[in-house]
Amino acid sequence: MVVDKLCNDVDSILEAMNAVPASTKSEAMSLLDLYEARGKTEGISKTIRQSCINMIQKGFDNPTICEILNVDDEYVDALRTALQA
């Protein structure tokens, strides 16, 4: 499962960081922060996409979806098209 793999990857990174000299740990932490941020961003993107789909299916119009989810009109149109296919 993806979540298990991600957890294992983070555990591996943390183990490797313990072996890093103290002088370079701040750089290693920055890499971990980037890794975590990427995961959060991907999760947020999936949530926004699903929320957009839900709103389309509930009959919301594009301007309302764009305002609430802070997405472009083209993004909503692309999802509408994909849902109709």
C-alpha positions in Angstrom: 0.0 0.0 0.0 1.2 3.5 -0.8 0.9 4.7 2.8 3.0 1.8 4.1 5.7 2.6 1.5 5.7 6.2 2.5 6.0 5.4 6.2 8.8 3.0 5.4 10.6 5.6 3.3 10.3 8.2 6.1 11.6 5.6 8.7 14.5 4.9 6.4 15.3 8.6 6.1 15.1 9.0 9.9 17.5 6.1 10.4 19.9 7.5 7.9 19.8 10.9 9.6 21.0 9.4 12.8 24.2 8.4 11.1 24.7 11.9 9.7 27.3 14.1 11.4 25.9 16.9 13.5 27.4 19.6 11.2 25.2 18.4 8.3 22.0 17.5 10.2 20.3 20.8 9.5 20.7 20.2 5.7 19.3 16.6 6.1 16.4 18.0 8.1 15.7 20.4 5.2 15.5 17.4 2.9 13.1 15.6 5.2 11.0 18.8 5.5 10.8 18.9 1.7 9.8 15.2 1.5 7.0 15.7 4.0 5.8 18.9 2.3 5.6 17.1 -1.0 3.5 14.4 0.6 1.2 17.0 2.1 0.9 18.8 -1.2 0.0 15.7 -3.0 -2.6 14.9 -0.4 -4.1 18.3 -0.6 -4.2 18.1 -4.4 -6.1 14.8 -4.2 -8.5 16.3 -1.7 -9.2 19.4 -3.8 -9.7 17.3 -6.9 -12.2 15.0 -5.0 -14.0 18.1 -3.5 -14.2 19.6 -7.0 -15.7 16.3 -8.4 -18.2 16.2 -5.5 -19.3 19.8 -6.1 -19.7 19.2 -9.8 -21.8 16.1 -9.0 -23.9 18.2 -6.6 -24.6 20.7 -9.3 -22.4 23.6 -8.3 -21.5 26.1 -11.1 -17.9 26.8 -12.1 -17.6 30.3 -10.5 -18.8 28.9 -7.1 -16.3 26.0 -7.3 -13.5 28.2 -8.3 -14.2 30.6 -5.5 -14.5 28.0 -2.8 -11.7 25.7 -3.9 -9.4 28.4 -5.3 -9.0 26.6 -8.6 -9.0 27.8 -12.2 -12.1 27.6 -14.4 -10.1 25.4 -16.9 -9.4 22.9 -14.1 -13.1 22.6 -13.3 -13.9 22.3 -17.0 -11.3 19.6 -17.5 -12.8 17.6 -14.6 -16.3 18.1 -15.9 -15.2 16.7 -19.3 -13.5 13.8 -17.7 -16.6 12.9 -15.6 -18.7 13.0 -18.8 -16.4 10.6 -20.6 
